Amino acid sequence: SLGWTGSAATEAEAVAAVNCSGHGRAFLDGVLAGDGLPVCECNKCYYGSDCSRLLHDCPADVDSGDPLFLEAYWQQQAASSAVVFSGWHRMSYSTDGKDYITIELEKHIRILHKVVGNAVTDGKFIVFGSGSAQLINALVYALSQSNASSSPASVVASVPYYPLYKKQTNLFETREYGWGGTTSNWANASVSSVTNFIEFVTSPNNPDGEFKQPVLGSSAVIFDHAYYWPHYSPILDPADEDVMLFTNSKISGHAGSRFGWAVIKDEGVYERTTKYLSLNTVGVSRDTHLRVLKLIKVMITEKGGKGDIFEFGYRTLKARWSKLQELVSSSSRFSLQQLSAHYCNYFRTIRDPSPAYAWLRCEWKEDEDCHEALRKASIISRSGPLFEAGSQYTRLSLIKTQDDFDLLLKRMQPLVSQEEM
Ligand SMILES: C=C(NCc1c(COP(=O)(O)O)cnc(C)c1O)C(=O)O
């Protein structure tokens, strides 16, 4: 029989049993309802004590890359993915590894990359971050200190790019670095005026899902491989760059656990990055280390079997992409990014596109502000200008809940049935 963990297990099972009609879920730390159990937290547009009611004129919210498409997977993996924390779990500031890492977690991150075949980590250093969001500025800091030249580093990215690169660099800029605009601004200019660029290269890219390469032959490149996992992308060769960023948010889907990592080749860059983490948050929550280790162990163990998360993710997103493509191709009003099928070394077969986001282009003059045109049709998307692209583009997140995706299709349907004015 269970010892001291019994009450924790009983409580967790009781909360998991709260019925939210498949349109929400209750959490252990949720607000308590009259029956003393946590309330159902409903998907967008659903309401009622059991989330069974649908608000009729509620907009489809496909704004953020909130990876809840994987929630259903973990509900199927309830037993293998649960963790009980003792009340005394890792209370210390210090951990069993160097620079606030835990040895088992770092080891399993390396195993995960090896079994997926998406990155080389041998002979490289790993730094944990509270989300890869924290590592974005940590790496800019670390790389801006590494070049000999006295002039500040210019941080750049190619359009369309993930907005946080510019927002963070502007927020945290110092005399050592600042936002230098887009690579196209520099590609033609005589780059002799600036020698040290720090270039962000997101591959596959957010928002368009395309493989990208550095443009400026920059002195330092941060490869953001947030989406270089089989859910979203064919796995070609293992990425083997000097600085690579990964986020567990887009692997297991636990964006809320705030866990990402950098794979760094140069020891000096590694040391400056760990110095940043030490001064900023003294490492990542050790509770998160335990939770993520458990999740990674499941993803490794289930590889190739019926519980393979990457098969689940690919199957889900491939189906969504083809449904959206079918709807969009029925009219001249919109177009989507063109993604081709590729041989994938993980699935060992040709695999169809299954991008995290649709990069939608509004083709009609009346819809030249694409974000606004969709907003009028009760669809909340993320506008092209946020990625420094034109307003004829807007991004649709395809990785939220099935309810969100179903509502998106429902709201898109009338748009593709209309005739151009
Ligand atoms: C959630 C979204 N992006 C997360 C993201 C991140 C940040 O993810 P974290 O959850 O902070 O690890 C980093 N890099 C890229 C390229 C990303 O797309 C989004 O674009 O809606």
The ligand as an ORCA input file, in Angstrom:
! r2SCAN-3c Opt
* xyz 0 1
  C       5.060     30.657    -28.484
  C       5.640     31.172    -29.553
  N       6.988     31.034    -29.778
  C       7.858     30.402    -28.874
  C       9.302     30.445    -29.341
  C      10.365     30.552    -28.414
  C      10.129     30.683    -26.909
  O       9.659     29.535    -26.370
  P       9.862     29.241    -24.763
  O       8.551     28.675    -24.306
  O      10.209     30.554    -24.094
  O      10.975     28.286    -24.669
  C      11.666     30.593    -28.848
  N      11.977     30.546    -30.167
  C      10.988     30.465    -31.101
  C      11.363     30.443    -32.541
  C       9.635     30.411    -30.710
  O       8.659     30.363    -31.651
  C       4.883     31.928    -30.582
  O       5.531     32.354    -31.567
  O       3.670     32.084    -30.428
*
